[in-house]
Amino acid sequence: MPKRPVGVLSLGILILVLAISAAAFAANLLADMSEIFSLTLVLFGLWTMVLAGIRAANPEQYGGGAFNTFSGGILITTLGVVWSLYVRELLVEYLLPALLLVIGILVAVAGIRAWRK
């Protein structure tokens, strides 16, 4: 069992992020209703990266590592940014290459980490 279960904390953060995203839509800061979900992905991805820092400072024996959590946060944030840019029709031709670039970098870093062990 983990020393510090963060599931309830993460659920609370997710609800807060949804509230912030809905408020941003209500204040006309977002162009489309689907941007609520892209902003939610971006902000929750940032929380996941913060959570990785918490896990790095206090590693658990049987829990997922900080690198795995940070990689997931980067992927979630990247997906949210790509979705938001797609909704706003900005840099559409570069979105797939940008997403693949981030995934490729993460896979390469994971491979280097596995190779060193």
C-alpha positions as CSV (number, residue, x, y, z in Angstrom):
1,M,0.0,0.0,0.0
2,P,1.3,3.4,-0.9
3,K,2.5,5.7,1.9
4,R,0.7,8.7,0.6
5,P,-2.4,7.8,-1.5
6,V,-2.9,10.7,-3.9
7,G,-6.0,9.3,-5.7
8,V,-8.5,11.5,-3.7
9,L,-6.2,14.5,-4.1
10,S,-5.9,14.0,-7.8
11,L,-9.7,13.6,-8.1
12,G,-10.1,16.9,-6.2
13,I,-7.6,18.6,-8.5
14,L,-9.5,17.2,-11.6
15,I,-12.7,18.7,-10.3
16,L,-11.0,22.0,-9.7
17,V,-9.5,22.0,-13.2
18,L,-13.0,21.2,-14.7
19,A,-14.4,24.1,-12.7
20,I,-11.6,26.5,-13.9
21,S,-12.1,25.3,-17.5
22,A,-15.9,25.8,-17.3
23,A,-15.4,29.3,-15.8
24,A,-13.0,30.1,-18.6
25,F,-15.6,29.1,-21.2
26,A,-18.3,31.2,-19.3
27,A,-16.0,34.2,-19.4
28,N,-15.6,33.8,-23.2
29,L,-11.9,33.0,-22.9
30,L,-12.4,29.8,-24.9
31,A,-13.5,29.7,-28.5
32,D,-15.5,26.5,-28.4
33,M,-17.2,24.2,-25.9
34,S,-14.7,21.4,-26.8
35,E,-11.8,23.6,-25.5
36,I,-13.1,23.0,-22.0
37,F,-11.8,19.5,-22.4
38,S,-8.5,20.5,-24.0
39,L,-7.8,23.0,-21.2
40,T,-8.7,20.3,-18.7
41,L,-6.2,18.0,-20.3
42,V,-3.5,20.7,-20.2
43,L,-4.0,21.7,-16.6
44,F,-4.4,18.1,-15.4
45,G,-1.3,17.2,-17.3
46,L,0.6,19.9,-15.4
47,W,-0.8,18.5,-12.1
48,T,0.5,15.0,-13.2
49,M,4.0,16.5,-13.7
50,V,3.8,18.1,-10.2
51,L,2.7,14.7,-8.9
52,A,5.9,13.2,-10.5
53,G,8.0,15.7,-8.5
54,I,6.2,14.6,-5.4
55,R,6.9,10.9,-6.2
56,A,10.6,11.7,-7.0
57,A,11.0,13.3,-3.6
58,N,9.2,10.4,-1.8
59,P,9.6,7.2,-3.9
60,E,7.3,4.3,-3.1
61,Q,8.5,0.7,-3.3
62,Y,5.7,-0.7,-5.4
63,G,4.3,2.4,-6.9
64,G,4.9,3.8,-10.4
65,G,8.1,5.7,-10.8
66,A,8.4,9.4,-11.1
67,F,9.6,9.1,-14.7
68,N,6.5,7.2,-15.7
69,T,4.3,9.7,-14.0
70,F,6.1,12.7,-15.6
71,S,6.0,11.1,-19.1
72,G,2.2,10.6,-18.7
73,G,1.9,14.2,-17.7
74,I,3.8,15.4,-20.7
75,L,1.6,13.3,-23.0
76,I,-1.6,14.5,-21.4
77,T,-0.5,18.1,-21.7
78,T,0.7,17.7,-25.3
79,L,-2.6,16.1,-26.3
80,G,-4.5,19.0,-24.7
81,V,-2.3,21.6,-26.4
82,V,-2.7,19.9,-29.8
83,W,-6.4,19.6,-29.3
84,S,-6.7,23.3,-28.4
85,L,-4.7,24.4,-31.4
86,Y,-6.7,22.1,-33.7
87,V,-10.0,23.6,-32.4
88,R,-8.6,27.1,-33.1
89,E,-7.3,26.0,-36.5
90,L,-3.7,27.2,-35.7
91,L,-0.7,25.4,-37.1
92,V,-2.9,22.4,-38.1
93,E,-0.3,21.0,-40.5
94,Y,2.3,20.8,-37.7
95,L,0.1,19.2,-35.0
96,L,0.6,15.6,-35.9
97,P,4.4,16.0,-36.3
98,A,4.6,17.9,-33.0
99,L,2.7,15.1,-31.2
100,L,4.9,12.4,-32.8
101,L,8.0,14.4,-31.9
102,V,7.0,14.4,-28.2
103,I,6.2,10.7,-28.2
104,G,9.4,9.9,-30.0
105,I,11.5,11.9,-27.5
106,L,9.8,10.1,-24.6
107,V,10.3,6.7,-26.1
108,A,14.0,7.5,-26.8
109,V,14.6,8.7,-23.3
110,A,12.8,5.6,-21.9
111,G,15.1,3.5,-24.1
112,I,18.2,5.2,-22.9
113,R,17.1,4.8,-19.3
114,A,16.5,1.1,-19.8
115,W,19.8,0.7,-21.6
116,R,21.8,2.3,-18.7
117,K,20.3,-0.1,-16.1
